[in-house]
Amino acid sequence: MNLVYEAIDTKGRNVQDTVQAASIKEGVEALRRQGLFVTHVAPATVEAAQGAAARDKGSAGSTRLPIKQLMMFTRQISMLLTSGSALVPAINAVAAQMKNPSHRLILDIIKDDLEQGLSLTDALRKHPGAFDASYCAVVAAGESSATLPQMFNRLATIIGKRRATRNKIIGALIYPALLMGLSFNIMGVMMFFVVPRFSEMFVNLGVELPMSTKVIMAVADTLKSQWILILLAVIAIISGLVYLLRTTAGKQILSNAQTRVPLLKILMSRLIQGQTFRILGMLLEARVGLLESLELARGVTTNDQFQGMYDTLEDSVTRGESISQAIERCGLVSPSVVQAIRTGEQSGRMGEAVSFVADILDEENTELLGTATKLIEPLILIFMGFIVGTIAISLFMPLFDMTSAI
């Protein structure tokens, strides 16, 4: 019996699908063993089953695969294909290991499409949220040249490096974030508990207060009396910024700001360069055309400066000019990188040269990120010391004046 059901998974999300079972009771028990809380189940008509499948496929197309899951999928497919497994059984084996139902659904749909005669590239392109254009381009190159295992191995290496870079950035920001949190906690304790006590003491003593002390007292009084409104205002501002950054315009503003903020622009520019050359080198080594590779590399960033560089490169290649000269004219890439690309261009090994440049940039970016983190930490400590020191001096100055007068 084919059953249509609605359920809630372990993460609280609604799930709609069909299941085969001898009876409704057995179907419900099978779903419960999968960790689903069933809210509705009924025998499926052909139309209902087709409608549920269509809804699931539509939602699966926009589902994103976390980079960890994408790396696991790519590495395991590479391993299985290299060991001689056919493509459909390999995808079926990986799907069985997916714990998230929506991720497993993506692979089930891909498997069904392959069984119906679609190529792997076309099946992957139905899920742009999980597999981007450059990923599909490399897979297409592997299918056309009968080198899918090697291409998946190359993709696994690229995704692994991307994940390692992301983890390094997150790890480097953890300690500064903790320091910032500690700074705000110390300032909060001083403003809500320490300053009010000094304020009461100064009122009782009738001490003449300097301007800095009056300002700090006024700020502390405002925070203590209007903290609910201030908290709501902060929440509203943060929510507004989060909403803005989720819009296309907000993402564009953030992308452009990354290469215009002093100090940050150096790091972000080099990170974008590393990702651009990584994608470009991978596609060129996979025998993807240069113009198509440049078009796919655009997906790395929406930053106006780099989009301008991509336009210049495409125009130069279309006119038959040297791509290294076009990169040099943009002024965003260092001369040593330009020279390495020029050498690869002249020797006919441009893909390898660009990938080598990406490796060098990744190493330099790791060192630059470590240096930036080491600079951020003392700056935060200096900022925290300045604020706390200013508050402490402002509180004790009236006491020093009072004791000297005595």
C-alpha positions in Angstrom: 0.0 0.0 0.0 1.3 3.4 -0.9 0.7 5.9 1.9 1.0 9.7 1.9 2.1 11.2 5.2 2.9 14.4 6.9 5.3 14.4 9.9 7.7 16.4 12.0 11.4 15.4 12.0 13.8 15.6 14.9 14.7 19.2 14.1 11.0 20.4 14.2 10.6 20.7 10.4 7.5 19.5 8.5 8.1 16.6 6.2 5.7 15.4 3.4 6.4 12.2 1.5 5.1 8.8 0.6 6.0 5.4 2.1 5.3 1.8 1.2 3.7 -0.4 3.9 1.3 -3.3 4.2 -1.0 -1.2 6.4 -1.4 2.2 7.9 -0.3 0.9 11.3 2.9 -0.6 9.9 3.6 2.6 7.9 3.3 4.7 11.1 5.6 2.3 13.0 8.2 2.4 10.2 8.1 6.2 10.2 8.5 6.4 14.0 11.6 4.2 13.8 13.0 6.8 11.5 12.6 9.5 14.2 9.5 11.1 12.6 6.4 12.2 14.5 3.5 11.5 12.2 0.7 14.0 12.1 -1.3 12.7 9.2 -1.2 9.5 7.1 -3.6 8.2 4.5 -3.7 5.9 1.5 -2.3 7.7 -1.6 -4.1 8.1 -4.9 -1.9 8.4 -7.9 -2.5 12.1 -8.1 -1.7 12.6 -4.4 1.5 10.6 -4.7 2.6 12.6 -7.8 1.8 15.8 -6.1 3.8 14.9 -3.0 6.8 13.8 -5.1 6.6 17.1 -7.1 6.6 19.1 -3.9 9.5 17.2 -2.5 11.6 17.6 -5.6 10.8 21.3 -5.8 11.9 21.8 -2.2 15.0 19.6 -2.7 16.2 21.8 -5.5 16.7 24.7 -3.2 18.1 22.7 -0.3 21.7 23.5 0.6 24.3 20.9 1.5 26.6 22.0 4.3 30.2 22.0 3.2 30.9 19.1 5.6 28.2 17.0 4.0 29.3 18.0 0.5 32.9 17.0 1.2 31.7 13.6 2.6 29.6 13.0 -0.5 32.3 13.9 -2.9 35.0 11.9 -1.1 32.9 8.8 -0.8 31.8 8.9 -4.4 35.4 9.3 -5.5 36.4 6.3 -3.3 33.6 4.1 -4.5 34.0 5.0 -8.2 37.8 4.4 -7.9 37.2 1.0 -6.4 35.1 0.0 -9.4 31.5 0.7 -8.2 28.8 1.7 -10.6 27.5 5.3 -10.2 23.9 4.5 -9.0 25.0 1.9 -6.3 27.6 4.4 -5.2 25.1 7.2 -4.7 22.7 4.8 -3.1 25.4 3.8 -0.6 26.2 7.4 0.3 22.5 8.3 0.6 22.1 5.5 3.2 24.6 7.3 5.4 22.9 10.6 5.3 21.2 11.3 8.6 19.3 14.4 7.5 16.1 13.4 5.6 16.3 16.5 3.2 19.9 15.6 2.3 19.0 12.0 1.8 16.1 13.1 -0.4 18.5 15.0 -2.7 20.5 11.9 -3.4 17.4 9.7 -3.8 16.1 12.1 -6.5 19.5 12.1 -8.2 19.5 8.3 -8.1 16.0 8.2 -9.7 17.1 10.7 -12.4 20.1 8.5 -13.3 17.9 5.4 -13.5 15.6 7.3 -15.9 18.5 8.0 -18.2 19.7 11.5 -17.2 23.4 12.2 -17.0 24.9 12.9 -13.6 25.6 16.5 -14.6 21.9 17.1 -15.5 20.8 15.4 -12.3 23.1 17.6 -10.2 22.0 20.8 -11.9 18.5 20.2 -10.6 19.9 21.0 -7.2 21.7 24.4 -7.5 21.5 24.9 -3.7 23.7 21.8 -3.1 25.9 21.7 -6.2 27.0 25.0 -7.7 27.8 25.7 -11.4 31.5 25.1 -11.1 30.9 21.7 -9.3 28.6 20.6 -12.1 31.1 21.9 -14.8 33.9 19.7 -13.4 31.5 16.7 -13.2 30.5 17.4 -16.9 34.2 17.4 -17.9 34.6 14.1 -16.1 31.7 12.5 -17.8 32.8 13.7 -21.3 36.3 12.4 -20.8 35.4 9.2 -18.8 37.4 10.4 -15.8 34.7 10.8 -13.2 36.7 9.2 -10.3 39.6 11.6 -10.9 37.3 14.6 -11.2 35.5 13.7 -7.9 38.9 13.2 -6.3 39.9 16.7 -7.5 36.6 18.2 -6.3 37.1 16.6 -2.9 40.6 18.2 -2.5 39.2 21.6 -3.5 36.3 21.4 -1.1 38.5 20.1 1.7 40.8 23.1 1.3 37.8 25.5 1.2 36.5 23.9 4.5 39.9 24.1 6.1 40.2 27.8 5.2 36.7 28.5 6.6 37.5 26.6 9.8 40.8 28.6 10.2 38.9 31.8 9.9 36.3 30.7 12.5 39.0 29.4 14.8 41.0 32.6 14.5 37.9 34.7 15.4 36.9 32.7 18.5 39.4 34.2 20.9 38.8 37.9 19.8 35.0 37.2 20.2 35.5 35.9 23.7 37.6 39.0 24.6 34.9 41.3 23.2 32.3 39.4 25.3 34.4 39.7 28.4 34.9 43.5 27.7 31.1 44.1 27.5 30.5 42.0 30.6 33.1 44.1 32.6 31.6 47.3 31.3 28.1 46.1 32.2 29.0 45.2 35.7 30.7 48.6 36.2 27.8 50.6 34.8 25.0 48.7 36.5 26.6 48.0 39.9 29.9 49.8 40.6 29.1 53.3 39.2 25.6 53.6 40.9 27.2 53.0 44.3 29.8 55.6 43.7 27.1 58.0 42.6 25.1 57.5 45.8 28.3 58.1 47.8 29.1 61.3 46.0 25.6 62.6 46.5 25.8 61.9 50.3 29.2 63.6 50.5 28.2 66.6 48.4 31.4 66.3 46.3 31.9 68.6 43.2 32.2 66.2 40.3 34.4 66.7 37.2 32.8 66.6 33.8 34.0 63.1 32.9 32.5 61.7 36.1 29.2 63.5 35.4 29.0 62.0 32.0 29.7 58.4 33.2 27.1 58.9 36.0 24.5 60.1 33.5 25.3 57.1 31.2 25.0 54.7 34.1 21.7 56.3 35.2 20.3 56.1 31.7 21.3 52.4 31.3 19.8 51.5 34.6 16.5 53.3 34.1 16.0 52.7 30.4 17.6 49.3 30.0 14.5 47.6 28.5 14.1 50.3 25.8 17.8 50.2 25.1 17.7 46.3 24.9 14.8 46.5 22.5 16.5 49.1 20.4 19.7 46.9 20.2 17.6 43.9 19.2 15.7 45.9 16.6 19.0 47.2 15.1 20.6 43.7 15.0 17.4 42.2 13.5 17.4 45.0 10.9 21.0 44.4 10.0 20.5 40.6 9.7 17.4 41.1 7.5 19.3 43.6 5.3 22.3 41.2 4.9 19.9 38.5 3.7 18.6 40.7 0.9 20.4 41.0 -2.4 21.2 44.6 -1.9 22.5 44.0 1.6 24.7 41.2 0.4 26.1 43.4 -2.3 26.8 46.2 0.2 28.7 43.8 2.5 30.6 42.3 -0.5 31.7 45.7 -1.7 32.6 46.9 1.9 35.0 43.9 2.4 37.6 45.3 0.0 37.2 49.0 1.1 37.6 48.8 4.9 41.3 49.6 5.8 43.3 46.5 6.8 40.4 44.2 6.2 40.5 44.9 2.5 44.0 43.3 2.2 42.9 40.0 3.7 39.5 39.8 2.0 41.1 40.7 -1.4 43.6 37.9 -1.1 41.0 35.4 0.1 38.8 36.2 -3.0 41.9 35.9 -5.2 42.7 32.5 -3.7 39.1 31.2 -4.3 39.0 32.6 -7.8 42.2 31.0 -8.9 41.3 27.8 -7.2 38.1 27.5 -9.2 39.8 28.7 -12.4 42.7 26.3 -12.1 40.4 23.3 -11.3 38.2 24.0 -14.3 41.1 24.5 -16.6 42.8 21.3 -15.5 39.4 19.6 -16.1 39.6 20.8 -19.7 36.8 23.3 -19.4 37.1 26.2 -21.9 38.8 29.4 -20.7 35.8 31.7 -21.3 33.4 29.2 -19.6 35.9 28.9 -16.7 36.0 32.6 -16.2 32.2 32.8 -16.3 31.9 30.1 -13.6 34.6 31.8 -11.5 32.3 34.9 -11.2 30.3 32.9 -8.6 33.1 33.3 -6.1 32.1 36.9 -5.2 29.7 39.7 -6.1 32.3 42.3 -5.2 32.2 45.2 -7.8 36.0 45.4 -8.1 36.4 41.7 -8.8 33.4 41.6 -11.1 35.1 44.4 -13.1 38.2 42.2 -13.2 36.2 39.3 -14.6 34.7 41.5 -17.2 38.2 42.7 -18.3 39.5 39.1 -18.5 36.5 37.9 -20.6 36.9 40.9 -23.0 40.6 40.3 -23.3 40.2 36.6 -24.0 37.4 37.3 -26.5 39.7 39.6 -28.4 42.5 37.0 -28.3 44.7 38.9 -25.9 46.9 37.5 -23.1 45.0 36.8 -19.9 48.1 37.6 -17.8 48.3 41.1 -19.3 44.6 41.6 -18.5 45.1 40.5 -14.9 48.1 42.9 -14.6 46.0 45.8 -15.9 43.4 45.3 -13.2 45.9 46.1 -10.4 44.3 43.7 -7.9 46.8 40.9 -8.2 50.5 41.1 -7.1 53.2 41.0 -9.8 54.6 37.7 -8.7 51.2 36.0 -9.2 50.9 37.6 -12.6 54.3 36.4 -13.6 53.5 32.8 -12.5 50.3 32.9 -14.6 52.2 34.3 -17.6 54.7 31.5 -17.4 52.0 28.9 -17.3 50.3 30.6 -20.3 53.5 30.6 -22.3 54.3 26.9 -21.5 50.7 25.7 -22.2 50.2 24.6 -18.6 48.0 27.4 -17.5 45.7 25.2 -15.4 48.5 23.8 -13.3 50.1 27.3 -13.0 46.8 28.8 -11.7 46.3 26.0 -9.3 49.9 26.4 -8.0 49.1 30.2 -7.5 46.0 29.2 -5.6 48.1 26.9 -3.3 50.6 29.7 -2.6 47.8 32.2 -1.9 46.2 29.8 0.5 49.4 29.5 2.4 50.0 33.2 2.5 46.4 33.9 3.5 46.8 31.5 6.4 49.8 33.4 7.6 48.1 36.8 7.0 45.1 35.6 9.0 47.3 34.5 11.9 49.0 37.9 11.9 45.7 39.8 11.7 44.4 37.8 14.7 47.5 38.5 16.7 46.9 42.2 16.0 43.3 42.1 16.9 43.8 40.6 20.3 46.0 43.3 21.8 43.8 46.0 20.2 40.8 44.6 22.0 42.8 44.4 25.3 43.9 48.1 24.8 40.3 49.1 24.1 39.1 47.2 27.2 41.8 48.7 29.3 41.1 52.3 28.0 37.4 52.0 28.8 37.8 50.4 32.3 40.7 52.8 33.1 38.6 55.9 32.0 35.7 54.8 34.2 38.0 54.0 37.2 39.9 57.4 37.0 36.6 59.3 36.6 35.3 57.6 39.8 38.4 58.1 41.9 39.2 61.7 40.8 36.5 63.2 43.1 37.9 61.1 46.0 41.4 62.3 45.4 40.2 65.9 45.2 38.3 65.5 48.5 41.2 64.0 50.4 43.6 66.7 49.1 41.2 69.4 50.3 41.2 67.8 53.8 
